[in-house]
Amino acid sequence: MSALAKNYNRRKISFKRGKGSFLYSTNGKKYLDFVQGIAVNSLGHANPYLTKMMNKQAKKVWHVSNAFLIPEGEKLARRLKQKTFADYVIFQNSGAEATEVAVKVARRYFYSKGKPEKNRILCIKNSFHGRTLAAIFASGSKKMTEGFGPKVPGFDHFDFADHKGLEKAITKKTAAIMCETAMGESGIKVIPDWCLKGLRKLCNKKKILLILDEVQCGVGRSGKFFAFEHAKIKPDIVPIAKGIGGGFPIGAVLMNKKVAPAMTAGSHGSTFGGNPLAMSVGNAVMDQMFKKGFLQNVQKLSKYFINELNLIKEDYPDIIKEVRGIGLLIGLQLFEDQSNFIKKLELNKLLTIRAGENVVRILPPLNVKKQEIDLAVNIIRKVCKNYN
Ligand SMILES: *Cc1c(COP(=O)(O)O)cnc(C)c1O
């Protein structure tokens, strides 16, 4: 009997090792892993370079405290500043923490401007920002908040793609709009570039902040370092996590220089956030991701993969409703519940994971090989052929 609580619905499968895009189960089977810890292992399993850099740091110093200077963190923050919209960074350990800090920064900004009443955050209904108390009430999902009252105040909601509803929901108390640039858990729903541009304009007009949660779609997953770069806009605050650690728990909040000064000494802290071991791994991920041609290759592979999936959809229009996504954040929306389809893919040694709206979520590592995509395409086609 497991002593682990039952809050997960785990598949009855475990692994003894991984290498790149593959996982080897304890019962001797080899799987193509297109879950990758849910968009976390951006460079695949047991990446030799990440392993080397982590071991190198492990022999020196793992953890000190944010009471001291941490050169590895200084370096990672500086690189994030050089490569993105950001001027300042706060490191955390997870996505939920990062989104909460994003909310804290937005509120603190208006507080520092003498407008503490501007403290409400406007989010998309049934979105996903993590599982802490504030994050579940930010998500506005009935399922995630059930039994966890009292409700954490300060969050308002509008429906995805409801532009009029969005404008209406902005009040004098609104501090920021927070949404995922491409919604992951809720079903791989990408906010189109023209909407992101509109969102930025709307925030400027209403003098409120734009928080884009890139915990899942960020850090190369979209084929650019951030998904919003495709729309050529700049948000004010961006929480990231998943991909930046390549499997090591790291979260961060990136901010522009307008809002960052609100976070004065003592205003926020974290015991583990930004420790030398985590920061060395984060730097190693950056080393790989900013190699010449890396992100362009993600775009190229994405185009190829999505095209192949659309060919399957044409052949099986009764099974696949839509192929959607950005970069290597890809969703196959089915007409019916996807559980059986995912099970069949697994029986054929391809691991995928569910998302909202009957979507089979496909998340290869960003350094996936074309032959591995071909392998996945063949398995998906085979499962479609033998479905029903
Ligand atoms: C995964 C995720 C989170 C939460 O991250 P945790 O590390 O699980 O706390 C927040 N926002 C988005 C968009 C996510 O995909």
The ligand as an ORCA input file, in Angstrom:
! r2SCAN-3c Opt
* xyz 0 1
  C       2.519     24.470    -14.614
  C       1.999     25.847    -14.614
  C       1.964     26.637    -13.448
  C       2.316     26.066    -12.085
  O       3.593     25.597    -12.001
  P       4.028     24.673    -10.735
  O       5.503     24.568    -10.899
  O       3.301     23.388    -10.878
  O       3.635     25.396     -9.518
  C       1.558     27.943    -13.554
  N       1.182     28.477    -14.729
  C       1.174     27.745    -15.867
  C       0.770     28.384    -17.142
  C       1.560     26.402    -15.849
  O       1.518     25.681    -16.965
*
